[in-house]
Amino acid sequence: MHGPVGGDCRVTCSLHGQCPKGRYLIGLTGNIATGKSTVAAMLAELGAMVIDADKVAHQVMRQGSEVYERVVAAFGREVIGPDGEIDRGRLGRIVFSAPEALQRLEEIVHPAVGDEVRRRVAQAQTPVVVIEAIKLIEAGMHRMCQALWVTTCSREQQLERLMTERSSSLKEAELRVDTQPPQAQKTGLADRVIDTSSDMDETRRQVQTAWQAIDMGGSHGHDRDISSM
């Protein structure tokens, strides 16, 4: 995930309680450029429904929505791109340089993201549902999941991926990576750690092994202590 909303910001979804009966909910998280989207795609191939919180954020910010109007009112018309939509690059340069601006953006966007994620979970038709969110743990969404999966790789690989796949400069990549909590804070809470440092085949092997171990009769939700995070 990438961009100023959903990719590097907290996705604060008000998802509480248990999953619908007969459904297994996986929380998928990890720091930026550690392979979350790759793992999510593999899970989708295996039959899971994947809810990408970053894409949800894109959708709730579209022109004509209440969120769009509030973002423009808060940050000015300079965040609007040539197509009339919010330019996430322009918006990102504003919010990543000022913590209070980022907090304001979160306050505007996240309730709408939470509503849409909750709606999709409730309407899912597949036995396994995956919520992919970079701030899944910090937002507390992991507590409603039967399993927490965390992707990881080296810092050097994160930087390389950001520069290669997202055309970030080295300075931009370092800023995005180094402003996030250490990966160990997430992996220490994980039920499954998916190490994407190797090739795609090895990542797929780990995903398939974890998929085959899913217990559809498992308990609903976890009670993890994240007070130290």
Sequence and secondary structure as in RCSB ss.txt:
>XXXX:A:sequence
MHGPVGGDCRVTCSLHGQCPKGRYLIGLTGNIATGKSTVAAMLAELGAMVIDADKVAHQVMRQGSEVYERVVAAF
GREVIGPDGEIDRGRLGRIVFSAPEALQRLEEIVHPAVGDEVRRRVAQAQTPVVVIEAIKLIEAGMHRMCQALWV
TTCSREQQLERLMTERSSSLKEAELRVDTQPPQAQKTGLADRVIDTSSDMDETRRQVQTAWQAIDMGGSHGHDRD
ISSM
>XXXX:A:secstr
  STTTTSS       S   TT EEEEEE STTSSHHHHHHHHHHTT EEEEHHHHHHHHTSTTSHHHHHHHHHH
 GGGB TTSSB HHHHHHHHTT HHHHHHHHHHHHHHHHHHHHHHHHH  SSEEEEE TTTTTTTGGGG SEEEE
EE  HHHHHHHHHHHS   HHHHHHHHHTS  HHHHHTT SEEEE SS HHHHHHHHHHHHHT  TT  S     
 TT 
